[in-house]
Amino acid sequence: MQFLINATFLTQDDQHPIVGALAIDQGIIIAVGEKEEIMSIPTREKNIVDLQGLFVLPGFTDSHIHLGYYSRSLQKINLDGLSRQECINQVADAAKFTPPDTWILGHGWDHNHWPEGYGNAAMLDEVAPDHPVFLTVKSLHAAWANNKALAMAGINVNTKNPPGGSILRNQDGTPSGILLESAYPLVEKIIPEPSPIEMAEMLDATQQQLWRLGLTSVHDFDQQLILQGLQILHQQNKLKLRIIKNLHAHQINAIRELGLVPGFGDDMLRLGSLKYFADGAIGPQTAAMFETFTNSDSLGEMLFTPQELDEIYQTATKLSFSVAMHAIGDRANHLVLNAIEKIRRKEKEMKMVALPHRIEHAQILKNTDIKRFKELQVIASMQPYHLSMDIHTTDTALAGRGIQSFLFKSMLDLQVPLIFGSDAPVVDPNPFLGIFAAVARKNRTEDPVWFPQESLTVQQAIKSYTIHPPRASAMQDQMGKLARGYKADMIILDKNPVKIHINEMKKCLPVATIVGGDWVYSKIT
């Protein structure tokens, strides 16, 4: 039995918000209180850890991450924050030591900060003529490929745009090298995938990185290969990151045939929701909007009709699965809420318990739709660090409508379940960066606050990383608090995050992380 003493435990439990010690047995917190009380618990063996004034919080959950993409991004060229020419230079450098005909992969470029606009295939051909090159945009809604990669994928002047995607073209009709939305998987699918064993090894390295950031649980949105890798890691007793594995729409037949149900699995790896995409993103102007983008006649694109949305929720309900629907634009969110409203009526008719449907991103909302999240019991799964990255993009693409974006405070004021994640590798999965963004509502510390009326307190932001996320997986009585009967998942800090200046939040990192009572990461000597 472990006894952690002499610390400030910020429990996130309203009944006992701050205590000085706790006891752990078989991965579960069995008591919280003050040192004398905890130390009096009878036991044959006491493992006493004196934390000498450190600060302890429940482990954080990233409620929206792409574990596979993030794992693989750690092995790709990092293009985050680079100019277009700097991206090209990085590819040129990689070509010098990469064998011919081997893929050069990169991630993180952002054309929204390039005055000259998108790149093209010819630019990559010039520096890497003997390699297929594939570079994904920061938002994961577009990619930049060279002609060798396009040819290997069979993309040419005669290739039609796939449903929900666009192949940008030169004046002569040939592909330019920029692939939007569902067009970029045409190339991505031919890139050799790691084996399940290799994926397990990559995921092991990834969980170690996430522990260092204070994450003890994640809600994953990647596909089948990731599940295989996670299962191998679990079988090897190496999985020490709690995973809610959300499944994709194209797996619906397999789910039905196998009779899978949400919650199937155990405390480390279990099934969550069904993932669908209602629209695109703000950057490539594919988010579905009620009003056109600035200097454009585009309203973005809905990927489903209202009737198809109704069918999605009806099918999911028959399978007892909640739906995690990607919706960024105000029109997309409105139409998704309409479909949820219909299925809520059906649930009442059938005397069913309301499924924990969630909207991923919920980035731009009509004022009249905010309260519908509460009325319809919809979880708002939002990514606060997107705000820091998207301020310029939103102000440019939606002039005057930024006030409708990232409505954190409005959600909490209405008691909407607000859960935070990163969407990594779209942005850094560091939750302390997310807390900074939710509270400060800016990118750099010297920037002005962007619509301060929607700022959260640090404590509110922490709750969206701790006690709120388990509600999406029916684990709210097991995770998110330092309380009796809860999983012994926690992080240890050398400063109190509630007391420091918000600009210091970006420098916060745990000195130790504990999952199920196991010290998976520690700098404490």
Helices and strands as residue ranges (DSSP letters): E 2-5, E 8-10, E 18-19, E 21-25, E 28-33, H 35-39, E 47-50, E 55-58, E 60-65, H 67-73, E 77-78, H 84-97, E 104-109, G 111-113, H 121-127, E 133-137, E 142-145, H 147-152, E 165-169, E 175-181, H 185-188, H 196-212, E 215-220, H 224-235, E 242-248, G 249-251, H 252-258, E 269-277, H 306-318, E 323-327, H 330-349, E 358-361, H 367-375, E 379-382, H 384-397, G 402-404, H 408-413, E 418-420, H 431-440, G 452-454, H 458-463, G 469-473, E 490-493, G 502-507, E 512-515, E 518-522
